[in-house]
């Protein structure tokens, strides 16, 4: 057994580990943390989608490349008009002027029983202004609770992730220029049909038989979230294999 002293971080953000019987080894911080043993002393039961397949770690099934923010987001953040905290639809606190989306710190994880995301902001004035710093905006939604929980008995509403195509149909021609309409997005579709009769998808009547309107198959009622994955279709394909199973995991209902 090799005895290891307390690790130290040098000026290059590397962890220096001093072994008693070996030479000094310099490793990246994330590699050092990954090398530490996992400790699990929980004996109480975990219910629903919080259950772990392996009690030592939470499995990430899709670590998404984040879509770059659009010009509107960048402009609002830079001008100090991007809402940070809101009461309903009314913004109460906005990000300071000269803010920007911190893509390197933001992430979107499709986990074994939940969706975890972080929308991180930073500010160009942060090095000289202590007021221009942000907390991480992290949220976790488990698939057996709102907004993914199955609702109803006779006509159950089964939420799922779907791809929303912002393109436009004009004279039976699909116009899908990302510069004009933006890329495809992942949205939360609360149900496929309302009361088993009204489809929650666009069809020929929403684009006037192909004259003008949205493409067929888009969700009509949906909820969006941020950040967005760069490859929306691959993300949704993986989610459709995980969410239906996690929604029906045993545990207390929401």
N, C-alpha and C positions, 0 to 999 in steps of 0.2 A: 504494500500500500504506500502511495506517495503522499506525503503531507504537504499541503499547500498553505502558504501564508495569506494574509489579507491582500487582495489584488489592488493595484494602483493604476490610475489612468494618467498617461503622460501627455505632453503638449500636443501630440498628434492624434489624440482621442483613441489611442490603442491601450488595451489592458495589459499591464506588465505583471506576469505571474512568476513568483520566485519559488522554485522547488528546493527542498532541502538537499535532495540527492542529485539534482539535475541542473543544467544551466538555465538562465532566465529565458522565458519564452514570451514573446509579444504576439498577442492575438487581437482581432477586432472585438469590440464589446459584445456584439450580437453573438459571435461565435463562443465567447466565454460563457455568456448566460445560457446558451443552448447546451453547453457541456455540463451544466449543473444538474444534479439528480432531481427528479420530480418527487414531491411529497404529497401523498394523499392519506389523510387521516379521517375523512368523512365517513361516518357509518349510517347517518340518517338517510332516508329515502329522498330521491329527487323525482319529481313528477313531470309528466308532459314532455314538451319539447326541450326542457332544460336538461333532460337525461343525456348523459354522454356515453357514446359507444366505448370509449376508452377513458376511464376516470382521470388519467394523467394529463389529458389535453383536449382542447376543443378543435375538432377537425374543420379546416377551411376547404370547402369544396370548389370555390372559385374566387381567386384573388384578381379582381378586375383591373385592367388598365383604365384609368379615369379619363373621361372625355374632357377636352379643354373647354373652359367657360366661353360663352358666346360674348359678342361685343357689348350687348346690353348689360350683362352681369359685370363685365370689366368697367364699363362706364359708370354704373351706379356705385361700385365699390370705390373707384378713384375719386368720384365727386362727393363722397360721403352720404349717399342716398340709399345705401344697401341696408335694409332692415336686419337688425340682429335679434331684437326682442319685440314681439307684437302681442297685443290684446285683441284676439280675433283678427280681422283684416287690417286693423289700425296699427301701423308701426310706432313703437314707443321710443326705442333706442336704435340709432343707425350707426354703422361702422364709421370710424373717423375718416377724414379725407386722406387720400393717398393709400387706401387699402387695396389689397389684391388677393386673389385666390392662391393659396399655398398648395399646389398640386403635389409636391414632394411629401407633404405630411398628411394629405387627405388619402382616404382609401375607401373601398367598398368590398366587403367580404360576404360571400354566400357561405354561411356556416352549416354545420350538420343539422341544426334545428332552428336557425334564426338568420336574420339579415343584420349585419353590423356595418355602420358607415361613419365616417368622420369628414365633415366639411370644414376645413381649416383655413383661416384667414391670417394674413400677415400685413405689415404696413411698412412702406418705404422709409418712414420716419422713426421706426422702432429703435434704431441704434442711438438716437439722440433724444427721444421722447418716451418716458416711462409710461405714459398714458396710452400709447399706441400699441399695446400688446393685447393678445386675445387668448381666451381659454379654448380648448378643443370643443368642437360641437359634435359630440359622439352620441349616437343612439343605437339601440338594439331592439329589434322587433322579433319576438318568437312566433313561430308559425301556427301555434295553437291558441294564440291570443290576437286581439285586434291589432292591425286591420286584416289579418289573414285567417282569423277563426271562422269556422263554418257556423252560419246562423240559420235558425229555423228548423222545423221538423217536417211539415207537410211539403213546403216548397223551399228546401234548403238553399241558401246562397253560399256558393263555394268560391271564395276569393282566390285569385291567382295572379302571377306576373304575366304580362303580355307585352308585345312589341307594338308601339304606336308609330305609325308612319306619317310624318307631317307633310308628305307630298300632296300634290293637287292634280285632280283629273280635269282636263280641259279638252273638249271636243274628242273624247275617247283616247286622248294621249296623256300618259302619266308624266307629269313634270316633277322630278325629284332632285332638283339642284339643291345640294346642301347649303350653298352660299345664300340661297334665298329662303329656304324653308327649314333648314337645320337638319341634323342627323336623326336617325331613328332613335326613339327613346324607350326605356323600360317603364311601364306604369303598373299600378295595382288595379286590377279589374275586379270589382266587388262581386260580380255574378255574371254568368253567361246569358241567362234569361231571367226576366222579371215575371214572377208568377207563372213560370213554365210556358209563356206564350209570346212575350215581347223580347226579341233578341237584343242584346246589348252590343250590337255591332252594326257598322254602317253597311249599306247595301245600295242597290241601284236608285232607290228613292231619295238617298241622301246626296247623290251627285247628279240627279236629273238624268238618269240613264246614260251617264258618261259625258254629259255636256259640261258640267262644272261642279266641283265639290271634292270631298275627301275620297280616297281610295276605298274600295270594298274591304270589309273585314276589320276596320279600325274599331277599337273600343269607343263607345259613346259616352258612358259614365265611367270615370276612372279617377284615380288619385296619382299624382306624380311625386317623385322624391329626388333628392340630390345628395351626393354627386351621382352622375350617370356613368355607366360603363361605356367604353369606346365601342365594344362589339356587343350591341344590344341583343342580337339574335342568338349568339352563343350563350350569353348569360341567361336568357329566358329558357333556352333548351335545357340547360343544367338545372335551373330552378324547378322546371316542371317534373323532374325526376325526384326532387327532394321534398318540395312543399306538400304534395298530396299525402305522403307518408307521415311527415311531421305533424300535419293537421289532425291526424287521427291517433296520435300517441296517447296512451292511457294517462290520465291525470285529471285534476279538477278542471271543469269547464270554465270558460271565461264569462 
